[in-house]
C-alpha cells in the first residue's frame, strides 16, 4: 500500500445521489438539466474517480516534498503538475459545471460537488488551481459584461488560462473594508489598478499561459468601508486582437509563502502597479460580486476538508486491517498469528468510526446543498428557487466550517491510528493533517463562518432561512416517526427542540447584549451540524433499511451504512446537549477579562 | 514581536506552588527536601525561566528550519544546539532532580515539573535530549547495580554523556511482547545485544561525547511475550579504565526519520550488532524497570503539550492585542483607529480563554502530581507514601494524554487566532502545532494511556486508586460547599456523582463484555480530566478569592484567575455530561461493523 492508493468513493456517491436524494428525478424536472439521467451521473462519477485516482493522487506526495519554487518573479510548480493539469483541462473538468454558451459542460452542481470532493482528496494543491478557475468563471458569468465573458470564459473553461481571487492585504483579511488597493478610471472605460494583495492562491505559476485575477479595489472617491469596494478583472497578460495572450500587464509576484502544508499550491504576494483592469458588476458593489465566487469556494473548501478526511480514513483503515499488534480483549482473534489486527481494539474502531460517520454525513449534506444550488440555478418555479436560495444561504457557512473542522479532526485521528508511523512522512498521513489545516482558515475562517450563520443567517435574518430547514426536518419526523428509523427521528426531534430553545435564547439575549451572537456562534454551528448530520444519517439509514427489507445483493454495503449511522447516533450525537449548555452560559464570562490581562 | 518572545510563566508557577499547594510546608516536612524553602523555589523558577527564554527559545525556529542532518551514520544537530546544550548542562539542569550521591542536584520533582514545562515550551527538540538523560538516569538509579550507577550517572547528570530509551521495533510498537532484539549472556557477566530499534529519539547526535542506550531485549531462552523482556544498558562507546570514552561498541544509526515536526530532535533507526550491554534490574523484569523511565517521561511529555499550548497562547494573545480588524459588536472600541483589536470579538476571546483555562488547570495538576511524586520518593511516612503512589499511578496516564490533547488543541486554536498568518512559518504558530502533535503519539499513544487508566487503574484495580482521589475531592467539597467557590463545588459534586455512576456501569458491563473498557476509555479519560481540572480550578479560584478578600496589590492577577476559572466552569465543564452519555452507549455499536467493511 502506498499513499497514492486513494479510491474515489464512487459507490457511496451513487448511493447518496441516486438512492438517498433521487437526483435524477429532480434533474429531469428542470429544462437545463433534463438530459442528466442516472446513467450519465454514474458515468461522470466513474470517470471523475479515474482522474482523481490515476492522474492527481500519484502526484500528491511529490507535490508536498518538492513544493513550489520561486525565482525572479516566476513560480515553478512541482514536477508532473504541468502535464497533469493539461490532461485534466483537456478532459473538460475545469468547465464541468460551466456555462455551455461559452464552452462549459453545463453539468449540475450536485455532480460537481462529488467531483470536487474527489480531486481535493486526491491532491488538494493541484485541485485548487482548477477550482479557483471554476469559481472565478462563475463570478464572471454572473456579473461581467458579455464582452468580458466572451473574452475570458472559454479560455478559463478549457484551462489554457487560469484565475485567482485577490482579496486579502497585509492589514486587511477578515476586515476587507480596510483594503487600500486603488482603481483609477481611464478614458477608455478601463481602470488602472495599484496595490498589494497577499495570500493569493495560484497568483503566479507555470500551469497556464495566462492568469486572470479578480481583484477587490476602491475607486478614488469610494465611500469608506465595505460599501466602497469594487471588483476588477485584471489579467496577467492583456488579450491581443485575436483574444490570445498579448502584452504583459502591471502584475507581478513578489514572493511565495512558506507554509505548513499545501506546498504544491503557490501562495503569492501579488503586486499590482497601474495594471489595466476591467470592472465586473457595478461600482461599489464588488463585495457582493466577489461573494458569488466566495460562496462557491466556501462549499468547495468544505469539500477539501471532507475529501482529505476520507483519504486519511482510507489509509488508516487499510493500515488497521493489516497491522497486527496486541490481542483482542476477548482473547486472540487470530491465534495463528503473533498478534491480532488493530481492528480488534475498540478504541481503534472508535477513531475510524468517528472519521467515517462524519465524512459520510458530510458527503450527503454536500449533495443536498448541491441539489439546492441546482434548484436555484435551473428550476423554473420561482417559489422553489427562493426556498432553495434560503437553504443555500443557511447551509453554506455550515458546510465550509463543519466539513473542514470534522475533516481536520478526521485527519488527526487517521494519523493517530498509525501511531509513530503517522508522524513520519512515509504513509502520507501527516501531509493530510497539514494540508487540511488551511481549510479551516482560508475562504473566511471558520469563526467567520459561524458568525455569518448565527448572525446574518439566524439572529438577524428576516427571510426565515432557519425555519425553512426546520420545516423540512419536521416533515421528515412526522413521516418517519413510527418507521424503521424511529430512533434517529426521536433524537432529531429532541435536538430540534433544543435548537429552537437555544436559538430563541440568543435572539432574545442579543437584543440586550450585542456580544451574545459572537459568544455563541461556534458552538451554535457545531450544534446545528450535529442536527443536520443526524438528519442525513436518518435519511441514509432509512434507505439502507428499506433496501435490506426489500432484499438486495449488496447487503454488506447497506448493513455497514446502518452500523456507521448507529455509531453516529449513539456516540457522536449526544454532544449537542453540552453545546447547548455551553451556549446558554452566555457572553459575560467571555467578555469579563480585561484586554490587558490576556 | 518574534517567535522567541516566549516568557516563562514564573508568576503563575509561584502561585501554584506557593499559594495553591503550599509546597514549602510539605518539603520542610521531609528530610530529603527540608532545605528547599520558598526562597529557593522562587530562585530556581526564575533561573529556569531565564534558561528557557534566553538560551533555548531563540534556537527553536532555526532548529525546525535546519533540522537534523544525517550523513554516513553521523547526525548533525541544527546550528547552535551544541553550544546551548553545553551551557545548559554546565548549569546543572540535566541533573536537577538527580541523586546527589552521584552528582545530581536533588531538587524535588515539583520543581522539575515546572522546569520541564518551560524548556519544552521554549524548544521541545532541544529539551528532549535533556529530559531523556534525566529519565534514563532515574531508571539507572533505581534499578542498576552500584557499579553501573557509579560509571554512568555522574556523566549523565553533567551532560557530557546523554541517553535514550530503545523500545520500538518495526513490527512492535504498542505490543512490546513481540520484540525480536536478542541479548546473549557472556562469560564476563555482560551481554551481546543484537537487533533493530526504530523511532529512537536522540539515538545519534553531536551534543555529547557518548550516548547510553537503555534497550529492551530478550534472552535466548526468554518466555514469550512481555514477561520475557529484559533491560540492558548499551553505551555507544565503552568506558575505558578511567571511566572515559573508550572503544566503540556495536551500535550504529541507520537513518533518521523525516517527520511532521520536532525536526531538531533526531529520530533514529538504531542497529545493535553484538553490542556489549549490561543488565539493568532482573532478567525478564525489564519492562517494569523501563516503566520507571516511561512513567517519568509520560509526565514530561505531558508537559511538552502543556508548554507548547502556553507558548502558542502567548503569541496568539499578543497578536490579538495588537492586530486591529473589524469592530466590536457593541460599536467601535477604538474609534480613533481604523479598526478595533481582535480582542473585541467574543469568538477570539473564546479561543484564547479555552487555551488558557486548560493550560492553567493542567499546570496546577502537574504540580499536584509532582507533589505526590515527591511524597513517594522523600516522605518518611509509609502510609502517605502508599497513598501518593496510588494517586501517581492513577494520574500519570491522565497527565500524559490530557496535557497533550488539550495542548495540541490549544496550538491549533492559537494558530486559528492568527488566521492566514498562523499557517505560514513566520509567526511560529504552525511549528507549535507540528511539534505538539507527536506528544499525543509517543511515550504510549493517548489511546494507550486511556486504556491504562480505565483498565489497570480503574476497572481492574484492587488498590482503590480512584477512590483515593475521590475521597480527597469529596473532602474538599465538604469543606468548601458554603464558601467562596460554592459554584465550582456544586459542579464538581454533580460531576463526581456522574463519574461514579459511569465507572460502576463500565465495571459491571465489562464483567460480561470485555470490549467495554476499550470502548469507553478515551471519553472516560476526557471525563476524568474535566473533573480534575474543575477541582484544580476550584482550588485556584479559592486562593484567588481569599487573596482579593484579604486585600492585595496584585489584584489584577487574582481577578484574571477567577475570570478564567469561571470561563472553565461555564463553558468547558458542561461537556462531561455528553461524555458520560457517549460512554453509556456501550461497546456493541463500536464492535458491530465487520472488519472487512472498514
Interface residues (C-beta under 8 A of the other chain):
Chain A: X168 X171 X172 X173 X174 X175 X178 X198 X199 X257 X258 X259 X260 X267 X317 X320 X321 X324 X325 X326 X329 X330 X338 X339 X341 X343 X345 X346 X347 X348 X349 X350 X351 X352 X353 X408 X412 X415 X416 X419 X420 X422 X423 X424 X425 X426 X430 X433 X434 X437 X438 X440 X441 X442 X445 X446 X447 X450 X451 X514 X515 X517 X518 X519 X521 X522 X556 X559 X560 X563 X564 X566 X567 X570 X571 X572 X574 X575 X576 X577 X578 X581 X582 X585 X586 X587 X589 X590 X591 X592 X593 X594 X595 X596 X597 X598
Chain B: X168 X171 X172 X173 X174 X175 X178 X198 X199 X257 X258 X259 X260 X267 X317 X320 X321 X324 X325 X326 X329 X330 X338 X339 X341 X343 X345 X346 X347 X348 X349 X350 X351 X352 X353 X408 X412 X415 X416 X419 X420 X422 X423 X424 X425 X426 X430 X433 X434 X437 X438 X440 X441 X442 X445 X446 X447 X450 X451 X514 X515 X517 X518 X519 X521 X522 X556 X559 X560 X563 X564 X566 X567 X570 X571 X572 X574 X575 X576 X577 X578 X581 X582 X585 X586 X587 X589 X590 X591 X592 X593 X594 X595 X596 X597 X598
